Protein backbone atom coordinates (compact mmCIF):
# COMPACT_ATOMS: atom_id res chain seq x y z
CA UNK A 1 0.00 0.00 0.00
CA UNK A 2 1.34 3.40 -0.93
CA UNK A 3 1.80 5.91 1.83
CA UNK A 4 2.26 9.57 1.09
CA UNK A 5 2.19 12.84 2.91
CA UNK A 6 0.19 15.92 2.05
CA UNK A 7 3.42 17.91 1.82
CA UNK A 8 4.70 15.50 -0.86
CA UNK A 9 1.56 16.10 -2.90
CA UNK A 10 1.98 19.87 -2.58
CA UNK A 11 5.62 19.66 -3.70
CA UNK A 12 4.60 17.50 -6.66
CA UNK A 13 1.93 19.98 -7.65
CA UNK A 14 4.41 22.84 -7.43
CA UNK A 15 6.87 20.97 -9.65
CA UNK A 16 4.22 20.33 -12.30
CA UNK A 17 3.03 23.96 -12.13
CA UNK A 18 6.61 25.22 -12.41
CA UNK A 19 7.23 23.10 -15.49
CA UNK A 20 4.04 24.33 -17.14
CA UNK A 21 4.75 27.95 -16.25
CA UNK A 22 8.40 27.82 -17.30
CA UNK A 23 7.70 26.21 -20.65
CA UNK A 24 4.89 28.68 -21.22
CA UNK A 25 7.26 31.58 -20.57
CA UNK A 26 9.72 30.04 -23.01
CA UNK A 27 6.91 29.92 -25.62
CA UNK A 28 7.26 26.18 -26.16
CA UNK A 29 4.65 24.14 -27.99
CA UNK A 30 2.04 22.46 -25.81
CA UNK A 31 3.17 18.96 -26.80
CA UNK A 32 6.62 19.73 -25.36
CA UNK A 33 4.94 20.57 -22.05
CA UNK A 34 3.23 17.16 -22.04
CA UNK A 35 6.44 15.32 -22.92
CA UNK A 36 8.52 17.07 -20.26
CA UNK A 37 5.83 16.67 -17.60
CA UNK A 38 5.44 12.99 -18.45
CA UNK A 39 9.19 12.47 -18.31
CA UNK A 40 9.42 14.11 -14.89
CA UNK A 41 6.52 12.02 -13.58
CA UNK A 42 8.07 8.84 -14.99
CA UNK A 43 11.42 9.69 -13.39
CA UNK A 44 9.79 10.43 -10.02
CA UNK A 45 7.80 7.18 -10.07
CA UNK A 46 10.92 5.19 -11.00
CA UNK A 47 13.01 6.74 -8.24
CA UNK A 48 10.22 6.07 -5.73
CA UNK A 49 9.86 2.45 -6.83
CA UNK A 50 13.60 1.83 -6.65
CA UNK A 51 13.92 3.42 -3.21
CA UNK A 52 10.95 1.40 -1.90
CA UNK A 53 12.45 -1.80 -3.27
CA UNK A 54 15.82 -1.09 -1.67
CA UNK A 55 14.18 -0.17 1.61
CA UNK A 56 12.15 -3.39 1.66
CA UNK A 57 15.16 -5.60 0.91
CA UNK A 58 17.31 -3.92 3.56
CA UNK A 59 14.61 -4.42 6.19
CA UNK A 60 14.08 -0.76 7.11
C-alpha angles and dihedrals in degrees: 000000000000118000121196139166128233090238090058090054091050092050090049091051091049091051092051092046091049092052092049093046095045095049090046091054089049089053093236122166116266093244089061088056090054093047095049093044091049091049092051092048091048091049092048093049091048093050090048093049093048093048092048091050092050092046092051094049093048091051098239 
